[in-house]
């Protein structure tokens, strides 16, 4: 198998430690949810990486920066800065004192002229950006100040907007308007096109052992990262194991009616590259009550069409990745566990693409 041949086989008894460099790409709540699970493995940095005991030596998050709504959108317009919301969520997810910082950074002012509706975390990043005159540097300093267990990089520091070509031939500009549109998205663009990434982003991808993309909104959280100059090619060239983490449910105005294979096809089409080796897909059905709630907006569980996925050169791995609450959320601990097990087996040369059917668990 192509993925299996990338690393020479190592014996479990080898004295050399094999710790993993992990890059997680995405945006929205999906990326920060995944980072909470992966963060647990950064504390194990002195252990050997095996199929049952993996460790992360370096964890990097690459985050989309195209949001134009809410507090982030207001700061973007008023201060001419990049939207800080998704970055803020990742900082909280990777921080040492997640409980306290979560309360502080997500605190939203409910009154006050100019303050109402803003979160403290967004204002914190806005202040650092004003001081440093560099959003990327502000993110780096924030991570240092808050002792995060990883590096956080905006996908680009260019001031970009999203533009969508809809299936009816119309064009819609801006993430908020795209999300609100009732017409199916055909293709996504960045304006201006082909913005440059941070050099650290390409370096992290080049040296990664594991690259993940998702979960997250297909067109507004994931695909924008693939429209940044050099990122798709860097992913394709990287010797890392590449895993797509599929959404649990379809999403109104972004992926209604799209199967897991359709998600992967859309990502590949915008990347211009075939970029995934595996896809982690939830097979646990939601409760009747949760199904009914999502059905009100036409959303359903994402179909795991495994044969179509394999025809794309990607091996599906099915598992119980659903945590139910008021909404369907990914079970971050189980997702992280299976990702680390897969990457560790790859490092040790004990895994082949068809070893797990239907689940790695």
Buried (B, 14 or more C-beta within 10 A) or exposed (E): EEBBEBBEEBEEEEEEEBBBBBBBBBBBBBBBBBBBBBBBBBEBBEEBBBBEEBBBBBBBBBBBBBBBBBBBBBBBEEEEBBBBBBBBBBBBBBBEEBEEBBEBBBEBBEEEEEEEBBBBBBBBBBEBBEEBEEBBBBBBBBBEEBEBBBBBBBBBBBBBBBBBBBEEEEEBEBBBBBBEBEBBBEBBBBEEEEBEBBEBBBEBBBBBBBBBBBBBBBBBBBBBBBBBBBBBBBBBEBEBBBBBBBBBBBBBBBBBEBBBBBBBBBBBEBBEBBBBBBBBBBBBEBEEEBBEBBEEEEBEBBBBBBEBBBEBBBBBBBBEBBBBEEEBBBBBEBBBBBBBBBBBBBBBBBBBBEBBEEBBE
